[in-house]
Amino acid sequence: MTHAPVVDVLAGKYAVGETVTVKGWVRTRRDSKAGLSFIALHDGSCFDPVQVIALNTLPNYADIQRLTAGCSLVVTATVKESEGQGQALELDATEVSIVGWVENPDTYPMAAKRHSIEYLREHAHLRPRTNVIGAVTRVRNCLSQAIHRFFHERGYFWVSTPIITASDTEGAGELFRVSTLDMMNIPTTEQGDVDYSQDFFGREAYLTVSGQLNGETYACAMSKIYTFGPTFRAENSNTSRHLAEFWMIEPEVAFADLGDIAQLAEDMLKYVCKAVLEERADDMAFFAQRINKEAISRLEKLISSDFVRMDYTDAIEILENCGKDFEFPVSWGIDLSSEHERYLAEEHVGAPIIMQNYPKDIKAFYMRLNDDNKTVAAMDVLAPGIGEIIGGSQREERLDVFDDRLEEMGLSKEDYGWYRDLRRYGTVPHSGFGLGFERLVAYVTGMQNVRDVIPFPRTPGNASY
Ligand code: 4AD
């Protein structure tokens, strides 16, 4: 017997009259006085459940009448045209085999009613059974497939950069240490410092905050690469945009400048948003109805309009003169906070902005110094509703300028030996960016908090499951 995913049944892949087997979980059950039960059965393969009709002539009809939300079933049935409104096809059950009951249906945490998003977060192991998290999961998958496709079609190689690393790429000190030292008996040097030479790697090691530096080494040989992997930041930010563990996509391109990489970011975002609209119309209709009524229209707008390029210096002028009372005061040199980014993207422009050429003092050591000696060739993509989703730059490829920068920042050349080698042996201008995957999924779905677009969010104080 064909195991038929619900998505295929509803799409009409099986002829009316054909016998199929569907496997899934009960979302709802209602009984008719005429002696039949209607079971909405979902299997995660699409937004809608399929309606299964079970007649009282089935030998286990008494059991069927006790089915509640969450019970698992294997149903053998005949495909038929639906008599009711809504879906065109439904299933006439010839056999309903009950695989797993739900104990104490009254206390089943995912009983069929609307739950708050915070409640669902507390039941992260059961929440994939809900409409909303099911839809997020399918859109997340669609986005990641589209990202791989986008790069593959353009000749990029996917490079796996290490998760355990010795370098703090962003220099922000938000590192999780990886150590096998016995916390009760930490070895120390003669000076009283922790003796990391006795640790597993013979030195200090951390979870990576970004695959960029390793990515650069491959770009400077393979020309066009990207990474797609988990990254970790021990920043104590309890916001709707920050996670301690998040996924990042980092393309890195040799012989590319800031303009090239900004265009790549725009093309990629348009490509993946188009893929979601085409491939996940069912889920996007749900998000537009329940989460954000502009969920679809703003993606359509993003695809059809040019992103606005804006210089940091111009943005500061706009913010200073807009007459708004910001919590964080505005002046040249500040790091834009989310209220500034949101004002610019939502109110001032109303579309994604590619903000460029930031003051060097607020940016990382590897960014290329502009001719003004004050700014670096950096760019952030700011999306309405969420703020920064991409951060990138042209990298400093000139060894002498790079060394000056290291010195200025109090960093040692020895620590960057292998990175400096790229500048010593056949250096090339190169550029790249990092896309925060959860911020992208939140933007596309309209979900308010990145904790609801990753299966098991890691945030300060939360590492259950
Ligand atoms: O701007 P960031 O720190 O850039 C880098 O890490 C560069 N090395 C990227 C590169 O040029 N290859 O981070 C890039 C993106 C941000 O724009 C944001 O979307 C996301 O990563 N991000 C986070 N997402 C969730 N939680 C956090 N704590 C995040 N920190 C950064």
Residues whose N, C-alpha, C, O or C-beta is under 5 A from the ligand:
A	BS01	4AD	E170 V209 S210 Q212 R233 R241 H242 L243 F246 E250 E388 I389 I390 G391 G392 S393 G432 F433 G434 L435 G436 R439
